[in-house]
Structures are given as structure tokens and as C-alpha cells.
Amino acid sequence: MVATLQLTDVGVRYGKQEVLSGVTTPALKGGEVTAVIGPNAAGKSSLFRRIAGLLDGPGDIRIGDGASGSPESHVCYMPQDTSVNTVLTVYESVLLARKQGAPRKVTDEDLQEVDRVLFSLNIEAIAFKGLNELSGGQRQLVSLAQVLVREPKILLLDEPTSALDLHRQVEVLALIRSLARDRGICVVLAIHDLNQVLRVADRVMVIDAGTMVTCGPVNDVITPTLLQAIYRVDGRIERCSRLCPHVIIDGPMGHA
Amino acid sequence: MAHSPAIAIPKGRGTYCVLVQRKKLVLLALGLVLILSVIADLGLGPARYTMREVVLALMGSPEVSQQISVVIWDIRMPVALMAVVVGAALSAAGAQMQTILNNPLASPFTLGISAAASFGASVALVFGVGFLPWAIDYVVSINALLMAMAAALFIHFMSQQRGVTVETIVLLGITLVFTFNALLALVQYLASEQALSAVVFWTMGSLTRATWPKLAITTAVVAVSLPLFMRRAWALTALRLGDDKAASFGVNVRWLRLETMMIISLLAAVPVAFVGTIGFIGLVGPHIARMLVGEDQRYFLPASVLSGAAILSLTSVVSKSIVPGTIFPIGIITALVGVPFLFSLIMSTRRRAW
């Protein structure tokens, strides 16, 4: 049985101020990738934190885990990248992510899993560097390793590729895509690059000014109308490659 | 993970295991330094005994005179062990303060807990006023303890307010230092000459105040606190990745901070209450530990404890050896011994610890 995530009228409140409301989705199933898009400060991160249980608010979050144990333990959330000032090594930080809430003793299986994850993200070379010595992109890959090593059923990624170069973006998104398929993980990720959304996502949720605008199949949602309504950009969607459509921006440079 | 398992995966775990072994060796070496230092500490004092006599007295051999036995066991032993336990407690408190406040400057001394204790003690010494009047024997210690706990709890409850950041807490701690120092100065100004010298001596910190009951209480506090920290080792280490990360791993960050601060306040306050202000250990012990074994709490905490204990014990040795026959107040010596040591470590390590 695969994991599912369903939101019904979910919102977020800070004190009395409502920063997000009315997020409703169909059941997001394991194996699917849902992209959350929208302008800066639209409420995307708040939504992720709400689903991860770090924020309170109205609405119903239904998690069907398809596995034993408490559902929350299968939800893994990767916050946006922040620099850290610690001499913990990459290896230690990934191991400690795996050991949270687990038996204290480190087993050989733990170490094997850490090795596997570092390998899959192609970051074994920096395994014994301190986190304070890494570049932004490397930090992001390590953060990703920290959530993957927890063997999530539901994976919430807040801008996991914002600091990566093009090659790494493609690589990481392909990995996320194949992880979702192979392991039946339900992936929800915030991402700004609409071309990457078109490549990786099955479904798109649009959030603007604290409310959900729409949530549907990627080709239905990303349209010239959306580009204009949400981003105030003139553009079109063209199928210029065999594999997937592309967003072409038509507006002049400097056009807001 | 997503790739075929047939591909050979490089063994990061091999390197990891080697590094873990190295950390265990460092802990062992620190332990050895500590033991040697304690033996040296027992051997030194105004009454000159040979090392052989000291060792025989320690083993309870009938060959040594009753007098030597009494000096070693009843006079030197509590002091030597008090140095170990106080060093361990202050260093562990400093280590966890630095961890939960995410700040390299955090220590019982810099956050005003020691200053509060000094003020509490001075009130007892100068005015003879005990905050718990029925405990006459321990009136200075109890006053110091209560003030130190009050300062720690004040810092904690302020840290729970909305919008209070780690930086605010450190700033708050510094204001406490100034406040209590001013109050201490006021008490000193009002004090008689005799009381004044008692206060000054108290604020210098001295292990010669150690007795078996005080040692037992301090040891009990350390013995209860350290396993509590060790049980939360993974969660405490996760705090070093930032609150958001730790919370995303399922750590209850607020609760962990509260628990840790409560334990810290005891660990920091009890030694200060018994032996006076000993600065520096709580700051330098954790820094040495971090440079030697990194920040994985499973090794960082024991390393902090051992290095704090070893520094204070070595300092005790030094305080007896500068002028033979005289024991200098240890609070004076800690910084003088510790600073060059820390400096040489900072200069010799290329890895930036903060």
C-alpha cells in the first residue's frame, strides 16, 4: 500500500494573523510528485511547516502511511537552506538525521544507509568535510541526504534545488522523480523554475497571497493565463522538445 | 539509494569508524591526564611527602603513619576530587549552554550565573542574611545557589518569550553580569573591612573550602545530570543544525531547551555555591573538546567533562606549586593556566571551531 496525503481546507495562523488558508487537495499518492509554486512570501513554506506539524492552524491533514508506526514518523520535511556554523561533518549530520527518534546505538545498517544516500547524491567526496566549509549548493545536497536517509513515505521539500547549478538541478530532480516512483514516496516540493516543474511534476499547486489558487495536473495549470495572473509575465508554453513542454517568456527585459 | 545495488558503493563508513576510534582514544588520553593530575594533586601540599608515601597511604597500607593517612584522605582528597567534579560540572554546563544557545560565548560565567552566585554569597558574608535562615552551616552556599538558580531561570523564562532570539539571550546574560556586579560592589562598599576581605576571597574561588559532604552533593548533581544529557545526545547534536532542521527531525526543540536549561542551572550553580566563582572552565573546556572530537554529543560531552576536570585539576596542581607551601585561590590560576593552553590549541588547529 502506498502513502497518501490529503489536505482539506488547511490554513496557518500566527497568533491571530492568518497567513494561509483554504488549501484543499485531492489525495496525493505515493509515486507522484506535486510541485507547489507561487510568488515569494505567498505562504509556501508555511504550508510545508504546517504539514510537517511545526505550525498550528485550521483544517484537516490526512496522512495514510501504508506502513506501521505513527504516520508522522514517515513525513520528512526539508526546510529551506540556511547556513550553519558547526564542525559536524557531512557524514555525522546525515547519520544523526537517521538516528533521531531511533535507538541510540549506531548499527551497521545505519552506516550502510548513510553510504547509500551519499552515493546516490554523489557527495561521498565531501563526506568528511565540516558543514561550515560547504558551499550553498553542497549544503542543499546534504540537507537532501538528511531527509532521504530517514526513509520517508511522504517527502516535503522546500526549494531543494534553489542553490544548485543546472547540472545538479537536473540530476537531483531526476533522483527525486525516480525515488518517488521506485519507493512509492509521495513528494511535495516548492520550486520556482517552471521549466523544472514541467519536467518533474505530475501535479501543481499554486499559492498566491496566502490562499490556494488551484491544484491540478501540470499541463492544465501552467498556462499563459497563469503566468500573467500570478507572475505578471507574458509568456507561452511550447512543446519544442520531444520530452516535455517549455515556458517561453515573451515580455521585454525589465517588464514587471 | 535509487541506483542499482550492484554498483560498488565507496565505504564512507570505514573512514567514519576510524574517526570514531580516534575520538575514543582522545577520551582515553584525557582520562589518563586527569588521573595523573589527581595523583600529582594528592602528592602536593604544604606537608611534603614522597610519592611512595602518598601511594601507600592511598592503598591504605599500614606502613605509613596515621598522620600521613589523615592528611591525604581527609585534607587533600576532598580538595583534589572537588577540583575534578567542579571542573566536570562547569564544563558540562558550559558545553550545553553553548549548544542550546548556539553561541560560543555562552558559559555560566558570561551569562551572569556566577555573578548572581557571588552576590548571593556576599549578602550572607556581609549582612549574615540567609535566604533560607534555618540552614546556618550552609548559609553562604545556599544563598549563592538560590541566586544562581534564579538567574538561570530568569534567563530561561526570558528565552521563552515570543521573538526572543539567541542573541537576545546572550545580551540579557551580559546585562545580568553587570547588574550583579554592581550589586556586589554595593554590598562590598557597605561591608566592614573584615567582611570585605571574606567577600573578596570568596569571589576568587577556592577549592580549600571542599569537604566530603559538599563533594558528595556536587558529585550527585553531576552523576544525575550527565546521563540525562547522554540520553538526549542525538537530539542535542541536532540543535547544531538549527532549530528548523532539528524540529523537522521530530525534536521538540522548546522542550529540549527547557529541560537542558534546568539541568544546566543546577550544574552551574552547585559548584559555584560551594567553591566560589571559578570562571573560564565553562568556556574553555567545551572549546577544547570541540577542537579535539567535534560536536557529536556522544563524544563532545564526555570530552568537555574530562577536559574541564583535567584543567581544574591541573590548575590545582599549579596553584600549589608556584610558591611551595602556599595554595593560591584557584579562581586566579584557572585563567592564567587556561589561556595559554587554549591559545596554543587555537593556533595549532586549522579547523575553524566556530
Interface residues (C-beta under 8 A of the other chain):
Chain A: A52 L54 E72 S73 C76 Y77 M78 P79 T82 V84 N85 T86 V87 L88 T89 Y91 E92 S93 L95 L96 A97 K99 Q100 G101 A102 R104 D108 L111 Q112 V114 D115 R116 V117 L118 F119 S120 E124 A127 F128 G130 L131 N132 S143 Q146 V147 L148 R150 L175 S178 L179 D182 R183
Chain B: M1 A2 H3 I7 I9 P10 K11 G12 R13 T15 Y16 C17 L19 N102 R231 A233 W234 A235 T237 A238 R240 L241 G242 D244 K245 A247 S248 F249 G250 V251 R290 G294 E295 D296 R351 R352 A353 W354
